[in-house]
Amino acid sequence: MPHPLLDPRRLAALNALGVQQAWVPRDALDETELAALMPHVGPVAPAAGRRQPAAVARADAPAARAEPVARPAAGVPATSAQAADAAAAAAPRAEQPTVAAQRVEQVRALAWEPLQAFTEACRACKLGGMRHQAVFGVGHAQARVMVVGEAPGAEEDRVGEPFVGAAGKLLDNMLRACGLQRHGDDPRSTVYVANVIKCRPPGNRNPEPDEIAQCLPILRRQIELVRPRLLLALGRFAAQSLTGSSEPIGRLRQRAWDWQGIPVVVSYHPAYLLRTPQDKAKAWADLCRAQDLLDAL
């Protein structure tokens, strides 16, 4: 039986993400396996083994007390991901805005096409009057996997579809490595893709709490209608919205989460990976975890 590191699915994920080097224990592979692995991932060097996921954390459970932010040793510069995690953890928490109960109940009662019409006509926050069009979602309405991103950018606002441009191409490569796609007729291989925020924030700024609050009932209703077997949350705002945690994404990924009985896998947003390619290997590990969950299901 070939070594797990030679699993064709994992090699395909590596290649799709553009990761050119894997760190594996040299003594875990024999000479034949080393020779087979080298053309795919480059030099093999020793490193720690794969981390096991923690117990399932439910999104509706009380949040655990945040642990101290991990800081680099003296004299060692922090990576961009570490710096972002530290800043997010140190930032003061703002009060969560409330959404009218009437709006929540109205959205909860909508079927698929009325929900899309409701989204396109929505002006509940200031973004509704600043966008060109709402970006509702794309894919199979009964998909086995639902991908949740953060907010539309300029291209998404123009085209009306989430994840277009360079980030969209990288997402397509990531999905393809898992045997998935965003356009197709088979719910087993075609995903559904949506964002937490349905309208583009000006200048591609981060979505604000009141904007997220107004859009969350729509996203929740989309998930209820699709009824996926797995949720893939890409980016901090998607991850925090689906897990109910305010922790930075570096501490949310590779942990077991649950949204109303649906497993949630957290990973980095493709746009972030384009800016920070050194974290593509972490995204590869997240994809492997998603594949393992799908196989188990």
N, C-alpha and C positions, 0 to 999 in steps of 0.2 A: 504494500500500500504506500503511495507517495506521501511525503511529508506534507503536513497541512499548509506550510508556507508555499508549496508548489501547486496549491489548488488553483485551477485555471480561472475561477471566478475572481480570486484575489489578485492574480496577476493581471487580469483584464481591468480591474478597478485601479490598480497602480498605473497601468499604461494610460487609462482614460484621464486620470488626474495629472499625468505628467510627472509622476514621482520617479526619479531616476536612481534612488538608492534606498535599500531596506537594511535595517540593522537586525540581525538575527544571531542567535548563539551558534558559533562555528561548530562546536562539538555536537550540535543537534542534527547536523546533516552529514551524510557520507560524501565521498568524492563525486559519485555520480550525480547526487542531488545538487551539490554545489555547482557542478558544471551546468546543470539544467537551469539553475536559478540565475546564474551570473548574466546571461544575455538580457534578462528581463529587467533586473533591478540594480545592476552594477556591483561594486565591491561589497563583500559581506564582512561585517564587523560584529564583534560581540556587543550585546546590550541586554537590558533587563527583559524578562518575559512579559507576556501579554497580561494586562491588568484585568481582573475579573470584575463584572458589574456588581454593584451593591444591591441591597434588597429594593423591591419596588417601592417607589414613593408616589402616593396618589396626589393628583392635582388638587383634590378637594380636602386634603388633610392639612392640619396646621403646619406652617413652615417651621423647619428645624432651625435652631439658633445658628447663625452664620459662624463659620470657623474663621480664625485670623487669616488674612490674605497672605499667601505664600510670597516671600520676597527673595530675590537672588542674594547669594552670599556677597560679602563685602568685596568690592573690586571687580564684580562681575556685572556687566550691563544687563538690564532687564530687556527681554524681548518685547515686541510691540503688543503681543497677546497678554503677557504678564502685566505690562503697564496699563493696558485697557481694563483688565480684570481688577487691578488695584484701584484705579480711578472709579470704576463703577461701584465697587464695594464701599469705597470711602464717601461717595456722594450721599447727601442727605435724602431721605425718603420723603417724597411729596405725598400728600393725601390723595387717595384714589378718587377720581371724579365719579359721580353717580349718573346713572342712565334712567330715564323715566320708565317706570314699570309698564306703562302702556306701550312704549316702543318695544320692550323686550317681549311682551305677550303677543304683540302684532307680528313680530318677526318669527316667533316660534310657531305660529299657525300657518305660515306661508309654505306653499309647494314650490317646486323648483323654478318654474317660469315666473310666477309672481314674485319670488324672492329676487330674481335677477332684475325685474322691472323696478322693484322697490329700491334696489341698490343704485340703479342708474338714475333714479329720480331723487335720491337722498340728498338733503342739504342740512343734515343734523349738526355738522361742524363747519368750520370756515373753509375746509378743503373742498367742499362741494361746489363752491362758487369760484374756485380757482383752477380746477382741472379742465382738460378737454373732454375726457370721458372717464367713467368709472371702469375699473379693471376687475371684473367679477371673478373670472377663473376660466380654465380650459382643461379639457381631458374627458375621461369617461365618468359619467355620472354615478356609476356603481363600481368604481375602481377599487382594487384590493389595497392599493397604497395611495395615500393622499399627501402631497408635498405642500407645506405651508411656509411661505416666505414672509418678508417684512412689509414692504410698501412699493408701489410702482415708481419707476424712474421716468425720465423724459421719453425714452423709446416706448416703454410700456403705456404711458399716457397717450402717445400718438397712435400706437397700433391697437391698444385695447386688450392686450394679452400679457400675462405675467412672465417674467424671465425671458426677455429678448436681448439681442445684442451679445456682447462677449460673455456676460454672466449666463445668459441663456444657453449659449453653445456649451459652456462648461457643465451646466446642469444636465444638458442632453447627454454629454459624454458620461457623466456620473451615472445617470439612469441606465444608459446603454450597457455599462459595465455590469449592472445588476439584472440585465435582461428585461429592462423596462423602457417605456417611451411615453411621450405626452400625447401623441396622436395615434389613434387606432380604435378598433372595434372590440378587442378582447379585454374584458375587465381584469384579467389575470396579469396582463403585460402592459396595459395602458394605465397610467396614473391620472389622478386629478390634481391640478396645480392651482393654488389660490394664495393670496396674501392676507395678512392680518388687516392691513389698511387697503381700502379699495380705491382711494384717490391719491394722486401724487402730491407729497409735501413739496412746497416751492423750494427750488435749489437743491432738491434731494436731501433736505435736512432730515434729522431723526423725527419720527412721529411723536407728537405730544400726547400726554396721558389722556386728555379729553377726546382726542381723535381716535386713539385705540379703544377707549371705552365705548364710543358710539358705533364702532365697526365690529366689535367682538360678538354682539348678538348675531350678526350676519354670518360671521365665520363659524360660530357654533352651530347655526342652523344648516350651513353647508355640510359640516361634518356629520350631523344627524341624518341628512338626506343621502349622502354618499355611503355612509356606514362602512368606512374602510377597515381593513384588518390591521393596518399599521399607519401611523402618522410620522412623517419625517419633517421635523421643525428645523428650518435653516435660518440662522441668524438670531441675535440676542432677543429681539422683540417677539419673534415667533416662539422661541424657546420659553421665554418668561410667560407669554400669554397662555401657552398650553400646559406648562408645569405649575403655574401659580407661584413660582419662586422668583425672588428678586436677585438671586445670585448671578454672577457673571457667567457667560456661556462656557468659559474654560472649566468651570466647576459643575456645569449642568450636563455636559456631554459625557458619554461612556457610563452614565448612571441609568438605572431602570426607572422609567416614568410611566404613568398610566393616566389616560384621559377617559373617564367614564368607561373603563374596561378595555380601552384600545391602547396598545403599547405605543409609546412615544420615543423616537430616537432623535436626539439633539445633535446638530452639527453646525459647522460654519457656513455662512452664506457664500455662494459662488463669487460674488463681487469682492468679498473680503479675501477669498483665496487668490483672486487675481492680483490683489495688492500685497498679499503676504504668502507667497508660494511655499515658504518653509513649513506652513501648517497644512499643506495638502496631504502629507502622510497621516496626520491626525484625522482628516476627513475620510481618508481611505479606511482607517480603522473603524470609523463610524459606519461607513457603508458595509463593511464586513459584518458588523454587529446587526445591521438591519437585515442583511441577507440571512444570517443565522436565525433571527426571529421569524422571518418569513418561512424558512425551511421548517422550523418547529411548528408553525401554524398549519 
